[in-house]
Amino acid sequence: MQIALDRDLCFFDLEATGLHVLRDRILQIAIVKYFADGRPPAERCELVNPGVPIPEEAIRVHGITPDMVRNKPLFAQIAKDLHAFIGNSDLAGYNSNRFDIPLLMEEFARAGIDFELEGRRMIDVQRIFYKMEPRTLRAAVRFYCDRDFEEAHDALEDVRATIDVLQGQLQRYRDTDLVEEDGTVVSRPVNPDVQSLHDFTNDARLLDATQRLRYNDRGDIVFNFGKYTGEPVRDIFQREPQYYHWMMGKDFSAQVKKIITRVYEGKA
């Protein structure tokens, strides 16, 4: 690795029961530690018993099943050793600032260990990617149309540029397959017809623009936020009808309120 180190540097990644850094638990932790003194890097990878159920949605992402972790140690049982392995290293990962680091801190805290960030430097490789390859209309015009776009944020010029970008995308990807993160191959998904482009650019599981509600695998409308994430809206309203009234009085979109009202009234 071609980075000058004045302190050890740990690259790490977590697999977890979900994406909520406060509620979810670690299932696997992998660390590659580079040493400032030039020693060969050390690797560590462990499965962890989360002590809680693993949602089917999470299993489909990382493939870690309850059987695989049933006889593995709890995080609390390896926390002290992991803390010593990391030491006072700087930290690096992909989306680590928003997910891996806060989740790891929570797990250490539950184990009674204060994982201090003060004095550590953190490298989030995803942020390098996003900053150097910005997802702006100006950047898209440059990438797909091979020209500069100087009229950004004039509404009509933005529309015209967006049309040009779509034309460039249709041309660039007309014979290109998409390989999903799980290895699934989607054959030529970018096609010059509205239905194909709609299907490709929208998640059919989401019910509203603010992504507060979604469908689960059984077709139930479930919450996509808060303490009832993943739970059917109908079940919660039947058990706690006051939750419906709480939502109706809070700052949720008109679209969300329309959907939950249909559920509450038994029409969805």
C-alpha positions as CSV (number, residue, x, y, z in Angstrom):
1,M,0.0,0.0,0.0
2,Q,1.5,3.3,-1.1
3,I,0.5,5.5,1.9
4,A,3.0,7.0,4.2
5,L,2.1,6.0,7.7
6,D,3.1,7.7,11.0
7,R,0.6,5.5,12.9
8,D,-0.9,2.1,12.3
9,L,-3.9,2.1,10.0
10,C,-6.8,-0.4,10.2
11,F,-9.0,-1.0,7.2
12,F,-12.2,-2.7,8.4
13,D,-15.7,-3.8,7.3
14,L,-18.7,-5.0,9.1
15,E,-21.6,-7.3,8.2
16,A,-24.6,-6.7,10.4
17,T,-28.2,-7.7,11.1
18,G,-29.3,-4.4,9.4
19,L,-28.4,-0.8,8.7
20,H,-29.5,0.9,12.0
21,V,-26.3,1.7,13.8
22,L,-28.0,1.9,17.2
23,R,-30.3,-1.1,17.0
24,D,-28.6,-3.6,14.8
25,R,-25.7,-6.0,15.7
26,I,-22.4,-7.1,14.1
27,L,-22.4,-10.5,12.4
28,Q,-18.9,-10.4,11.0
29,I,-15.9,-8.1,11.4
30,A,-12.8,-8.1,9.1
31,I,-9.7,-6.0,9.7
32,V,-6.5,-5.5,7.8
33,K,-4.0,-3.7,9.9
34,Y,-1.0,-1.9,8.3
35,F,1.8,-1.0,10.6
36,A,3.7,2.2,10.7
37,D,7.0,0.4,11.3
38,G,6.8,-1.5,8.0
39,R,5.9,-4.9,9.3
40,P,3.7,-7.1,7.0
41,P,0.0,-6.3,7.5
42,A,-2.1,-8.4,9.9
43,E,-5.5,-9.7,9.0
44,R,-8.4,-10.7,11.3
45,C,-11.8,-11.9,10.3
46,E,-14.4,-13.3,12.7
47,L,-18.1,-14.3,12.7
48,V,-20.0,-13.0,15.6
49,N,-23.2,-14.3,17.3
50,P,-25.4,-11.2,17.3
51,G,-27.6,-12.4,20.2
52,V,-30.7,-11.3,18.2
53,P,-32.6,-12.7,15.2
54,I,-31.1,-12.1,11.7
55,P,-33.7,-10.7,9.3
56,E,-34.2,-12.5,6.0
57,E,-33.5,-9.3,4.2
58,A,-30.0,-9.1,5.8
59,I,-29.3,-12.8,5.0
60,R,-30.1,-12.1,1.3
61,V,-27.5,-9.4,1.3
62,H,-24.5,-11.1,3.1
63,G,-25.5,-14.7,3.2
64,I,-24.8,-15.1,6.9
65,T,-27.4,-17.4,8.4
66,P,-28.3,-18.2,12.1
67,D,-26.6,-21.6,11.8
68,M,-23.3,-20.0,10.8
69,V,-23.1,-17.8,13.9
70,R,-25.0,-20.0,16.5
71,N,-21.8,-21.3,18.1
72,K,-19.7,-18.2,17.5
73,P,-18.7,-15.8,20.3
74,L,-20.8,-12.8,21.3
75,F,-19.2,-9.5,20.5
76,A,-18.8,-8.9,24.2
77,Q,-16.6,-12.0,24.4
78,I,-14.1,-10.8,21.8
79,A,-14.4,-7.0,22.4
80,K,-11.4,-6.7,24.6
81,D,-9.2,-8.6,22.2
82,L,-10.5,-6.6,19.2
83,H,-9.9,-3.4,21.0
84,A,-6.4,-4.4,21.7
85,F,-5.8,-5.4,18.1
86,I,-7.0,-2.1,16.8
87,G,-5.1,-0.2,19.4
88,N,-4.7,3.5,18.6
89,S,-4.8,2.9,14.9
90,D,-6.3,5.3,12.4
91,L,-9.4,3.8,10.7
92,A,-10.4,3.3,7.1
93,G,-13.3,1.7,5.3
94,Y,-16.0,2.2,2.6
95,N,-18.9,4.2,4.0
96,S,-17.2,3.7,7.3
97,N,-17.9,7.2,8.7
98,R,-21.7,6.8,8.5
99,F,-22.0,3.0,9.2
100,D,-19.1,0.9,10.3
101,I,-17.5,3.2,12.8
102,P,-20.7,4.2,14.7
103,L,-21.9,0.6,14.7
104,L,-18.6,-0.6,16.1
105,M,-18.6,2.1,18.7
106,E,-22.1,1.0,19.8
107,E,-21.0,-2.6,20.1
108,F,-17.9,-1.6,22.2
109,A,-20.1,0.5,24.4
110,R,-22.5,-2.4,25.1
111,A,-19.4,-4.4,26.0
112,G,-18.4,-1.7,28.5
113,I,-15.5,-0.5,26.4
114,D,-15.0,3.2,25.5
115,F,-13.8,3.2,21.9
116,E,-12.4,6.7,21.6
117,L,-12.3,8.5,18.3
118,E,-10.5,11.5,19.5
119,G,-7.0,11.5,18.1
120,R,-7.8,9.0,15.4
121,R,-7.9,9.9,11.7
122,M,-10.6,8.3,9.6
123,I,-10.5,7.6,5.9
124,D,-13.8,7.0,4.2
125,V,-13.0,5.6,0.7
126,Q,-16.6,6.1,-0.4
127,R,-16.3,9.9,0.2
128,I,-13.2,10.0,-2.1
129,F,-15.2,8.3,-4.8
130,Y,-18.2,10.6,-4.4
131,K,-16.1,13.8,-4.3
132,M,-13.9,12.9,-7.2
133,E,-16.7,11.5,-9.3
134,P,-19.6,13.8,-8.4
135,R,-23.2,12.9,-9.2
136,T,-24.2,16.3,-10.4
137,L,-25.9,17.3,-13.6
138,R,-22.7,19.2,-14.6
139,A,-20.6,16.0,-14.1
140,A,-23.1,13.9,-16.0
141,V,-23.0,16.2,-19.0
142,R,-19.2,16.0,-19.0
143,F,-19.2,12.2,-18.6
144,Y,-22.0,11.3,-21.1
145,C,-21.9,14.2,-23.5
146,D,-18.2,15.0,-23.5
147,R,-18.7,18.7,-23.0
148,D,-18.9,21.3,-20.3
149,F,-22.2,22.6,-19.0
150,E,-22.0,26.2,-18.0
151,E,-25.7,27.0,-17.6
152,A,-26.3,24.8,-14.5
153,H,-29.4,25.8,-12.4
154,D,-31.2,27.6,-15.1
155,A,-34.3,25.5,-15.2
156,L,-34.8,25.2,-19.0
157,E,-31.1,24.7,-19.6
158,D,-31.1,22.0,-16.9
159,V,-33.9,20.2,-18.6
160,R,-32.2,20.3,-22.0
161,A,-29.0,19.0,-20.4
162,T,-30.9,16.2,-18.7
163,I,-32.3,15.2,-22.1
164,D,-28.8,15.2,-23.5
165,V,-27.5,13.1,-20.7
166,L,-30.3,10.5,-21.1
167,Q,-29.5,10.3,-24.8
168,G,-25.8,9.7,-23.9
169,Q,-26.8,7.0,-21.4
170,L,-28.9,5.2,-23.9
171,Q,-26.1,5.2,-26.4
172,R,-23.4,4.2,-23.9
173,Y,-25.3,1.4,-22.2
174,R,-27.3,0.0,-25.1
175,D,-25.4,-3.3,-25.1
176,T,-24.3,-3.3,-21.5
177,D,-25.4,-5.8,-18.8
178,L,-25.7,-4.8,-15.2
179,V,-24.0,-7.0,-12.6
180,E,-25.7,-6.5,-9.2
181,E,-23.7,-6.7,-6.0
182,D,-24.9,-10.2,-5.3
183,G,-23.7,-11.4,-8.8
184,T,-27.1,-11.3,-10.4
185,V,-26.9,-10.3,-14.1
186,V,-29.5,-8.0,-15.5
187,S,-29.4,-8.1,-19.3
188,R,-29.3,-4.7,-21.0
189,P,-31.5,-2.8,-18.5
190,V,-31.1,0.6,-20.1
191,N,-33.5,0.5,-23.1
192,P,-35.1,3.3,-25.1
193,D,-38.6,2.8,-23.8
194,V,-40.4,4.4,-20.9
195,Q,-41.4,1.3,-19.0
196,S,-37.9,-0.2,-19.0
197,L,-36.4,3.1,-17.8
198,H,-39.1,3.4,-15.1
199,D,-38.5,-0.1,-13.8
200,F,-34.7,0.5,-13.8
201,T,-34.8,3.8,-11.9
202,N,-37.5,3.0,-9.3
203,D,-37.7,0.6,-6.4
204,A,-41.0,-1.1,-6.7
205,R,-40.9,-1.9,-2.9
206,L,-41.2,1.7,-1.9
207,L,-44.6,3.3,-1.6
208,D,-43.9,7.0,-1.2
209,A,-41.4,9.5,-2.3
210,T,-40.0,10.1,1.2
211,Q,-39.4,6.3,1.6
212,R,-41.2,6.0,4.9
213,L,-43.3,3.0,3.7
214,R,-42.5,0.0,1.7
215,Y,-43.6,-3.5,0.8
216,N,-42.0,-6.6,2.4
217,D,-41.5,-9.9,0.7
218,R,-45.1,-11.0,1.5
219,G,-46.6,-7.8,0.0
220,D,-47.4,-6.3,3.3
221,I,-47.1,-2.5,3.8
222,V,-44.4,-2.0,6.4
223,F,-42.7,0.9,8.1
224,N,-39.4,1.9,6.7
225,F,-38.4,4.2,9.6
226,G,-38.3,4.4,13.4
227,K,-38.8,1.8,16.1
228,Y,-41.2,-0.3,14.0
229,T,-39.0,-0.6,10.9
230,G,-40.0,-3.7,9.0
231,E,-43.2,-4.3,10.9
232,P,-46.6,-4.3,9.1
233,V,-48.4,-1.1,9.4
234,R,-51.8,-2.9,9.8
235,D,-50.5,-4.9,12.8
236,I,-49.1,-1.8,14.6
237,F,-52.3,0.2,14.0
238,Q,-54.4,-2.7,15.3
239,R,-52.2,-3.0,18.4
240,E,-51.5,0.7,18.9
241,P,-54.2,2.8,17.1
242,Q,-52.7,5.9,18.8
243,Y,-49.7,5.5,16.6
244,Y,-51.8,6.2,13.5
245,H,-53.1,9.4,15.1
246,W,-49.5,10.4,16.1
247,M,-48.4,10.0,12.5
248,M,-51.3,12.0,11.2
249,G,-50.4,14.9,13.6
250,K,-46.7,14.8,12.7
251,D,-44.7,16.1,9.7
252,F,-45.2,13.2,7.3
253,S,-46.0,13.8,3.7
254,A,-49.5,13.9,2.4
255,Q,-48.7,10.8,0.4
256,V,-47.7,8.9,3.5
257,K,-50.8,10.1,5.4
258,K,-53.1,9.0,2.5
259,I,-51.6,5.5,2.5
260,I,-51.7,4.9,6.2
261,T,-55.3,6.2,6.3
262,R,-56.2,3.5,3.8
263,V,-54.5,0.9,5.9
264,Y,-56.1,2.2,9.1
265,E,-59.6,2.1,7.5
266,G,-58.9,-1.4,6.2
267,K,-58.8,-0.4,2.5
268,A,-55.2,-1.4,1.9
